[in-house]
Each structure stands twice: as structure tokens, then as C-alpha cells.
Amino acid sequence: MRKGNWGDGYRYLNALEEYHASIARIHWWPHEFLNGNGADLSGNRELVDRMNRRMGYRLQVVEASWPKNIQPGGPVTFDITLRNTGVAPCYKGGNLAITLIDATGQIMAQGVDIEFDVKNLDVAESAEKAPKSVRHIILALSESLPHGIYNVCVSIGTEDGSPIYALPFSEYNKDRRYRLGQVKVGH
């Protein structure tokens, strides 16, 4: 850095993009690297922030839709659009799930898209140009499903619907099921 070889540091960001990096290291004192040390170093906070927003995989649900009212005993389709805005695939993979949760927090119905693995989401050339995948999850509702209002939650995890991954949503339960909205079951 002091010899001027670092430049603005964006070659490091370009390498992260080009090699689809899941991790990156700095070989410097962290505070000096981030904030600069003296007049000759301006700091790299903006660069590190940009790298953190792109490094690894970034699974995002960008759109979801379903009927407002559904009936027990029938199938219901949930349309979910997701993407990976990171530079690397989600190597471990996982399956998208929709869960209906009642007011007490009990899981009342769940559907898992076992035909699609998130490791197959294309990586993004840039966060803004991330390719989207539209998935259709069909829940077969029990005839005995009580009428009422249910929270519709999304998660990504195992084929049995157990969540694994954190998603960028503010409303979630302890099991990493993220609330998208509500649905009314019955009349």
C-alpha cells in the first residue's frame, strides 16, 4: 500500500468476482486496512463493504405470490422467485420450502420443492443482474386443516423441510422460517 501497488484496491474486488470467491483474506492489520493509517492511506471501508455484499452465495427470495383464501383438502400453489446475488454457488445446496404456521407457532402444513436445488442457481454477474428462478410449490392441504389465518413462511434447507440457511428477512422464527405474509384458510 505504501509503495502504491494497491491503487484503489478494486483489483481485489475484481479477483473476488472472477474467481467466484467464498472467502477472502487480508494480510495487514485490520484497523489500518479498513480505516487507513496516516495521510498516505485513505482506508478501504467502502471496498470491504462492497466485497462483503458479493462474497460467497447470497440467496434471496425476490417475489412470492399465493391466493388470499384457500380451502382445506385442496392443493394450493405458491409461486416463489429466487436468485443468488453472490459470486459463488451455494455449494452445499438446499431446497425451497413453504410452511403454514398457526397463531400458536405450530406448523400446520408444509411443502418442499425437491425438484430444484439452490446450488443450481446461476451466480450473478452483478447483484443487479442476478438471474432469477421461478419455482412453484404445491401444498396438499389436509381436509382437517382448521379454518383460520396462517402465517406463510419460506425457508431453504433439507428435503424434509428443515431450514438451514439465513435469508435476508426481518421476520422469522427460531427455526429460520421467514414470514412472507398470511393466508386465510376456509370461508
C-alpha positions in Angstrom: 0.0 0.0 0.0 2.7 2.4 0.9 4.6 1.7 -2.3 1.4 2.5 -4.3 0.9 -1.0 -5.7 -2.5 -1.3 -4.0 -4.0 1.5 -6.1 -7.7 1.9 -5.1 -7.9 -1.8 -4.2 -10.6 -2.7 -6.7 -8.4 -5.3 -8.4 -9.0 -7.3 -5.3 -12.8 -6.9 -5.8 -12.4 -7.9 -9.4 -10.4 -11.0 -8.4 -13.2 -11.9 -6.0 -15.7 -11.7 -8.8 -13.6 -13.5 -11.4 -12.7 -16.5 -9.1 -16.2 -16.8 -7.5 -14.7 -16.4 -4.0 -16.4 -17.7 -0.9 -13.8 -16.2 1.4 -11.1 -13.5 1.2 -8.3 -12.6 3.5 -6.3 -9.5 4.1 -2.7 -9.7 5.2 -2.5 -6.5 7.1 -3.5 -5.0 10.4 -7.3 -4.9 10.1 -7.9 -1.4 11.5 -5.2 0.1 9.3 -6.5 -1.8 6.3 -10.1 -0.6 6.9 -9.6 2.9 8.2 -6.2 3.9 6.8 -3.1 4.9 8.8 -1.9 8.4 8.3 -2.3 10.8 5.4 -0.9 8.3 2.8 -3.6 5.7 3.4 -7.2 6.6 2.8 -8.8 3.3 4.1 -10.7 0.6 2.4 -14.1 0.6 4.2 -16.1 1.1 1.0 -14.2 -1.7 -0.8 -14.6 -4.2 2.1 -18.4 -3.3 2.3 -18.7 -4.0 -1.4 -16.8 -7.3 -1.2 -18.9 -8.4 1.8 -22.1 -7.8 -0.2 -20.9 -10.0 -3.1 -18.7 -12.7 -1.5 -20.0 -16.3 -1.4 -23.6 -17.0 -2.1 -26.5 -14.6 -1.3 -29.8 -16.4 -1.6 -32.7 -14.0 -1.9 -36.5 -14.5 -2.4 -37.4 -11.5 -4.5 -41.1 -12.2 -5.1 -43.8 -14.5 -3.8 -47.5 -14.9 -4.5 -50.3 -17.2 -3.5 -54.1 -17.0 -3.2 -55.6 -14.9 -0.4 -58.1 -17.6 0.5 -57.6 -21.3 0.3 -59.8 -24.3 1.3 -58.8 -27.4 3.4 -58.5 -30.6 1.4 -57.3 -28.9 -1.8 -54.0 -28.2 -3.4 -52.6 -24.6 -3.3 -49.8 -23.3 -5.4 -47.2 -20.8 -4.1 -45.1 -19.0 -6.7 -41.6 -18.1 -5.4 -38.9 -16.2 -7.4 -35.4 -16.5 -6.0 -31.9 -15.7 -7.0 -28.3 -15.8 -5.9 -26.8 -12.3 -5.9 -23.4 -13.6 -4.7 -20.4 -14.6 -6.8 -20.2 -18.2 -5.7 -22.7 -21.1 -5.9 -24.3 -22.4 -2.7 -22.1 -25.5 -2.8 -23.9 -27.4 0.0 -27.3 -26.8 -1.8 -30.8 -26.9 -0.3 -34.4 -27.0 -1.2 -37.0 -24.3 -1.0 -39.9 -24.8 1.4 -43.2 -23.1 2.2 -44.7 -23.6 5.6 -48.1 -22.6 7.1 -47.8 -21.7 10.8 -50.8 -21.0 13.1 -51.1 -18.3 15.7 -49.5 -20.5 18.4 -46.4 -21.2 16.2 -47.4 -24.7 15.3 -46.5 -26.0 11.8 -49.9 -26.9 10.1 -48.8 -27.6 6.5 -45.5 -27.7 4.6 -44.4 -28.2 1.0 -40.8 -28.6 -0.3 -39.6 -28.2 -3.8 -37.4 -31.3 -4.1 -37.0 -31.0 -7.8 -34.8 -27.9 -7.5 -31.6 -27.5 -5.6 -30.4 -23.9 -4.8 -26.8 -24.9 -5.7 -28.0 -24.9 -9.3 -28.9 -21.2 -9.1 -26.6 -19.3 -11.5 -24.2 -16.9 -9.9 -24.6 -13.3 -10.6 -22.5 -11.2 -12.9 -23.6 -8.4 -10.6 -26.2 -8.1 -7.8 -28.5 -6.1 -10.1 -28.3 -8.7 -13.0 -28.7 -11.9 -10.9 -30.7 -14.5 -12.9 -34.0 -15.3 -11.3 -35.6 -18.7 -11.0 -39.4 -19.0 -10.5 -40.5 -22.1 -8.5 -44.0 -23.4 -7.9 -44.6 -25.2 -4.6 -47.8 -27.1 -4.2 -49.1 -27.7 -0.8 -51.6 -30.6 -0.4 -53.8 -29.4 2.4 -55.5 -31.8 4.8 -59.3 -31.9 4.9 -59.0 -31.5 8.7 -56.9 -28.3 8.5 -58.7 -25.8 10.8 -60.1 -22.6 9.4 -58.2 -19.5 10.3 -55.4 -17.2 9.4 -52.0 -18.7 8.9 -48.5 -17.2 8.5 -46.9 -18.1 5.2 -43.2 -18.7 5.8 -40.3 -19.5 3.4 -37.1 -21.4 4.2 -34.3 -23.1 2.4 -32.9 -26.3 3.8 -33.1 -30.1 3.6 -35.5 -32.2 1.5 -37.7 -32.8 4.6 -38.2 -29.0 5.0 -35.8 -28.4 7.9 -34.3 -24.9 7.4 -30.6 -24.5 7.1 -29.9 -21.0 5.6 -30.3 -17.5 6.9 -32.3 -15.3 4.5 -32.5 -11.5 4.3 -35.8 -11.1 6.1 -36.6 -9.3 9.4 -39.5 -11.5 10.5 -38.6 -15.1 11.3 -38.9 -17.8 14.0 -36.2 -19.5 15.9 -36.1 -22.2 13.2 -35.2 -19.9 10.3 -38.6 -19.9 8.8 -39.1 -16.4 7.4 -42.6 -14.8 7.3 -43.8 -13.6 3.9 -47.4 -12.8 4.8 -50.6 -14.5 5.7 -53.3 -16.7 4.1 -56.9 -17.3 5.1 -58.0 -21.0 5.3 -61.7 -21.6 4.9 -64.6 -19.2 4.5 
